[in-house]
């Protein structure tokens, strides 16, 4: 019984058994590129939007014209820590969470919309 592998058997060995050279380093580089792409395409823009929304919400004041998530336009009549009261029509006032406000409108926008209708 021989413990040596014959040359004929070694020549027929599959190529997949050979170890790739530098494969570990290339994997690390690709992983780093993937992390960088996730940062610049997902995390950074999202954190920028969150920061802008926090600044918008913290700067709300009575008389501001805003848009709420459900595309409701209104003028702020009262501001508390977590909620604002919006005048959305003559004699109609609703209370909404500050976090539901999506945008601030330029002054006079509501008046222009009323005149257009």
C-alpha positions as a Python dict, from the first residue, in 0.01 Angstrom:
ca = {
    (1, 'X'): (0, 0, 0),
    (2, 'X'): (144, 332, -104),
    (3, 'X'): (85, 661, 73),
    (4, 'X'): (203, 867, -217),
    (5, 'X'): (-39, 1008, -472),
    (6, 'X'): (57, 926, -822),
    (7, 'X'): (120, 1206, -1068),
    (8, 'X'): (-165, 1081, -1284),
    (9, 'X'): (-412, 1124, -1000),
    (10, 'X'): (-279, 1473, -912),
    (11, 'X'): (-320, 1592, -1270),
    (12, 'X'): (-689, 1501, -1268),
    (13, 'X'): (-763, 1699, -950),
    (14, 'X'): (-1032, 1967, -993),
    (15, 'X'): (-916, 2327, -1034),
    (16, 'X'): (-1149, 2444, -755),
    (17, 'X'): (-924, 2281, -499),
    (18, 'X'): (-651, 2534, -573),
    (19, 'X'): (-644, 2830, -335),
    (20, 'X'): (-690, 3170, -502),
    (21, 'X'): (-404, 3408, -440),
    (22, 'X'): (-496, 3734, -266),
    (23, 'X'): (-861, 3630, -230),
    (24, 'X'): (-885, 3739, 132),
    (25, 'X'): (-760, 4090, 64),
    (26, 'X'): (-992, 4133, -233),
    (27, 'X'): (-1289, 4029, -18),
    (28, 'X'): (-1199, 4292, 242),
    (29, 'X'): (-1167, 4561, -24),
    (30, 'X'): (-1505, 4471, -175),
    (31, 'X'): (-1663, 4471, 171),
    (32, 'X'): (-1518, 4818, 236),
    (33, 'X'): (-1652, 4945, -97),
    (34, 'X'): (-1997, 4806, -11),
    (35, 'X'): (-1995, 4980, 328),
    (36, 'X'): (-1889, 5309, 166),
    (37, 'X'): (-2167, 5283, -91),
    (38, 'X'): (-2426, 5216, 181),
    (39, 'X'): (-2301, 5521, 372),
    (40, 'X'): (-2310, 5762, 79),
    (41, 'X'): (-2629, 5633, -86),
    (42, 'X'): (-2849, 5552, 213),
    (43, 'X'): (-2735, 5659, 557),
    (44, 'X'): (-2593, 6008, 486),
    (45, 'X'): (-2889, 6140, 280),
    (46, 'X'): (-3137, 6001, 533),
    (47, 'X'): (-2961, 6163, 828),
    (48, 'X'): (-2947, 6490, 634),
    (49, 'X'): (-3326, 6478, 575),
    (50, 'X'): (-3385, 6399, 943),
    (51, 'X'): (-3172, 6696, 1048),
    (52, 'X'): (-3362, 6929, 813),
    (53, 'X'): (-3696, 6803, 947),
    (54, 'X'): (-3585, 6855, 1309),
    (55, 'X'): (-3485, 7213, 1222),
    (56, 'X'): (-3822, 7269, 1051),
    (57, 'X'): (-4017, 7137, 1349),
    (58, 'X'): (-3814, 7331, 1605),
    (59, 'X'): (-3862, 7656, 1412),
    (60, 'X'): (-4243, 7641, 1392),
    (61, 'X'): (-4423, 7951, 1517),
    (62, 'X'): (-4773, 8092, 1527),
    (63, 'X'): (-4877, 8224, 1186),
    (64, 'X'): (-4658, 7989, 980),
    (65, 'X'): (-4825, 7819, 686),
    (66, 'X'): (-4747, 7448, 666),
    (67, 'X'): (-4828, 7122, 489),
    (68, 'X'): (-4919, 6813, 691),
    (69, 'X'): (-4852, 6450, 582),
    (70, 'X'): (-5202, 6406, 440),
    (71, 'X'): (-5153, 6708, 207),
    (72, 'X'): (-5353, 6930, 443),
    (73, 'X'): (-5259, 7297, 423),
    (74, 'X'): (-5308, 7521, 722),
    (75, 'X'): (-5192, 7817, 929),
    (76, 'X'): (-5053, 7749, 1277),
    (77, 'X'): (-5263, 7908, 1551),
    (78, 'X'): (-5106, 7747, 1857),
    (79, 'X'): (-4777, 7564, 1926),
    (80, 'X'): (-4711, 7326, 2218),
    (81, 'X'): (-4422, 7090, 2286),
    (82, 'X'): (-4557, 6803, 2074),
    (83, 'X'): (-4861, 6939, 1890),
    (84, 'X'): (-4969, 7236, 1681),
    (85, 'X'): (-5318, 7368, 1615),
    (86, 'X'): (-5387, 7438, 1248),
    (87, 'X'): (-5656, 7661, 1105),
    (88, 'X'): (-5746, 7476, 784),
    (89, 'X'): (-6065, 7667, 696),
    (90, 'X'): (-6277, 7946, 843),
    (91, 'X'): (-6376, 7821, 1188),
    (92, 'X'): (-6213, 7480, 1144),
    (93, 'X'): (-5914, 7402, 1361),
    (94, 'X'): (-5735, 7068, 1400),
    (95, 'X'): (-5452, 6954, 1624),
    (96, 'X'): (-5169, 6753, 1468),
    (97, 'X'): (-4837, 6619, 1585),
    (98, 'X'): (-4537, 6835, 1503),
    (99, 'X'): (-4371, 6532, 1342),
    (100, 'X'): (-4652, 6509, 1084),
    (101, 'X'): (-4561, 6848, 936),
    (102, 'X'): (-4371, 6791, 614),
    (103, 'X'): (-4303, 7141, 481),
    (104, 'X'): (-4331, 7508, 555),
    (105, 'X'): (-4495, 7726, 292),
    (106, 'X'): (-4405, 8084, 199),
    (107, 'X'): (-4627, 8349, 356),
    (108, 'X'): (-4938, 8421, 151),
    (109, 'X'): (-4961, 8079, -14),
    (110, 'X'): (-5295, 7995, 148),
    (111, 'X'): (-5439, 8331, 40),
    (112, 'X'): (-5333, 8267, -321),
    (113, 'X'): (-5494, 7923, -315),
    (114, 'X'): (-5822, 8065, -180),
    (115, 'X'): (-5825, 8334, -449),
    (116, 'X'): (-5758, 8078, -723),
    (117, 'X'): (-6066, 7878, -625),
}
